[in-house]
């Protein structure tokens, strides 16, 4: 691919910015279109059939408008439900976001891993199949957070959220004897792209230190592999931010770092 590729990054809200940030770092030559489906946020509050019926035709509209070379579904809930439908309906490459259970269990020393996701993601058969296939003898605790994605959206939007609200969502991830490092959770999978937005605060609030597994770097590597070599001599490309609600966000200064400092159209 000798031209500057167009990458469309799709999420239910602003969580996919954590994936976008890594993809931009890996592929500075690309044009970026970020779509936040905030008119339907949060996906975790909708039924599976509703999400499929929403995302598949919406993606067709976005592809028709922006003609991307590749689409990143930067949302665990959407990926675990809709990815197969999108690949069947449209011919371009899709890169999804799924709970990083395999690498988490491979690195855990205590063999206790927690998966922190939305209620929809942790109850889905897709997630349970990943545990059956890749747990490697680990005890895996599934934690469905009802509010953490919304808390992350609020904080990124400049609205204060309390430590207590975050800790209430986080506490169920920490299982076992707090005094025995060999008998307690040592790894937490961030199975929602919103959660890394709060990672610094979660690290401070955690009752003990754990490894936090964010799939974004692996997604960026996959995107770069699929696109092939970067175009030589390509300058910084444009970026566009779209909210399906058509709301005016006023967050340019906050969002620009996720786009590598690009001005947003």
N, C-alpha and C positions, 0 to 999 in steps of 0.2 A: 504494500500500500504506500504510494508515493505522495498522495495528497494528505492534508490534515484531516483525520477522521473526526466524525461527530459522534459523541457518546451521550446517550440519554440516560440519566440516572433517575430512578423512580422510587418514591417512598410514600407512605401514607401522610408523612409530615416532614419534620426537620431532622429526624434521626439519621436518614440516609446521608446527611452531610458528613458524618463520621467516615462513611465509605468513600464518598466523593473526595474528601481530603487526601486519602491514600492514592486514589486513582489519578488525581491531578498531579501528585508528586511523581507517580510512575510514568504518566503520559502528558507532559506539559505541552506537547505538540497538538493536542486535540481541542476541538470545539466542544463546549459542554452545555447541555440543556438539563437543568434539574427541575423535576416536576414533583411538587408536594400535593398529594391528593387530600388536602385539608378539608375539602367539602365532605369527605367520608371518614375523617379521623375521629376516633381511633379504630383501626380495623378489628382490633380485638373485641370490640363491642358488637360486631356484626356476625351473622351466621356464615358458614362456609359457602353456601350457594349464592348468598348475596354478594360476597367478595368476588367470586368468580364472575358473576353476571356484571359486576361493576368494572373490574379491571380489564377483562379481555377486550370488550369493545372500546374502552377508553384508550387502551394501548394502540389499537388500530388507528384511532384518530390522531394520536401523538406521532405515530410512525408516518402517517400520511402528511402531517404538517411539517415535521422536522427532518425526515429522511435520515435517521441515524444509521451509522455503520454497525453499531452494537448498543444493546440496552442492558443496563445493570438494574436488577430488581433489588434495591437496597433495603429490603424489608423481609424479615423472617416469616411473618404471617403470610404475606403475599407469596413468597417463594415456595413455602411448603404446600400451598394450595394451588397456585395458578401457573407455576412455571411450565408444567407439562402441557397445559392448555395453550399457553402462549407459543411454545415451540411448535405445536401442531398447527396453529393458525397462521404464523408469520415465519418467513424464511430467514430472517437475519439472526445473528447470534444473541442469545440471552445468557447473562451470568447472574446466578441467584445468590441468595444469602441464607445459609442454613446453619443450625446450631453446630458449633465446632466441638462436637463430642469426641470424635476420634483423636485429635491432637491433645485434648484435655486429659483424656484417660491414659494416653500414652505417656504423658509427662508426670502424672500424679504419683507422688511417693507414698502418701497415706492410703491411696486407693479409695478416697472419698471425694467425689466431684459433685458440685451442684450446678444445675442449669437454670439460670435466671432469665425468664422470658415472659411474654404476655400469657394470659390464661389460654388464649387460643393456640399459641405455639406449643406450650407444654402438654396440652391434652391431645394434640394431633398425632395420628398414627405414624406419620412421617418421622416425628421426633422419637417415638418409642421404637421404631425400627432402627434408627441410628444407634440407640442404646443397645438393642439386642445384637447388632452387628459389630459394634466397636467399643463396648464398655470394657472389654478385656479384663473382666473380673472386678471392676470397680463398683462400688456402691454409689449409684447416681441418684441424687435427690432433685426432683423437678419442682421448681418454685414458679408459680404463675402469679406475676405481679399485676394487680388491677390498676395501679395508678402511676407507676414509675415513668412510663412514656409521657404521660401528660405532665408530670412534674418536670421532666427534662425540657419539654416544649415551653413551659412557663418560665423556667430559669433562662433559657436562651433568649426568650422574648423580653427579658429584663424585669421579670416579676419575682420577688423573693419567695423562696420555699424554705421550709424549716428543716433542720437536721432530723427532728423527730419524724417528719413525714417520710424522709428518705430511709431512715433506719427501720421504720415499720415494714417497709417493702423488702429490705435487705436481710433482716434478722433470720428468716427461715432458711437462708442459704448456709448458715453456719451450724454444722451438726457435729456432735461428738464431744469429747472431753477437752475443754478449753486449755487445760494444763498439760495435755499430752499431744505433741505435734504429730505423733504417729497414729493417733486415734481421733482425728478431727478433719474436717474439710480443709483441703489445701489448694483447691482449684475451683474457680467459678467461671462458668461459660456465660458470656454476655450474649444472650440469644435474642436480643432486640437491638437494632442499630441506634436507638435513642439512648441506650444506657451509657455508652462511653462519653456522652455529653456530661454526665454526672460522675465520671470515674474518679476524679481528684477528690471529690467529697466522699464518695463511697470508700475510698482507701482510708481516709481519715476516720470514718465512722465504724469501720469494720472492727469486730471484737478481737480479731487476730489477723496477721498478715496472710494473704493467699495470693496465688497467681490468678490474674484476670485474663481470660482468653477473648480477644477481640478478633473476629474473622477478617476485618477490613484489609490488612496487608496481604493476606492470601488472595482475596478478591482482586486487588489491584494487580497482583502478579498474573492472575488468570486473564484479566482484561488485556494486559500488555502482550501476553503470549498469543492471544487470539488475533490481535490487531497486527502483529508482526513488527518489523523494524520501524523505528520512528523516521519521519520525513526529515531529510537533512536541511539545515538552515531555516527551519520553521520558527517564527517568532511566537510570542505569547498569543494565544488565540482567544476568541471571544467567549463569553459565558452568558447564559440566560437563566433566570429564575422564574418559575411559573407556579402559581397557586391555583388549584382548580376552583376555589371559591371566588377567585378574582379579587381577593382582598388586597388592600394596600398595606404592606408589612412594615415599611420604614426601617428595615434592619440591614441596610446596605453595609454599614461599617462592621456590624456583627458577623455578617455572612461572608464578606469578602475574603477573610483568611482561609475559609474552607475551599474557595475557588482559586487559591494561590495568588490572592491579591488582585484578581481580575475585576474590572468594573462590570457591574451586572446590568444587562439590558432589561 
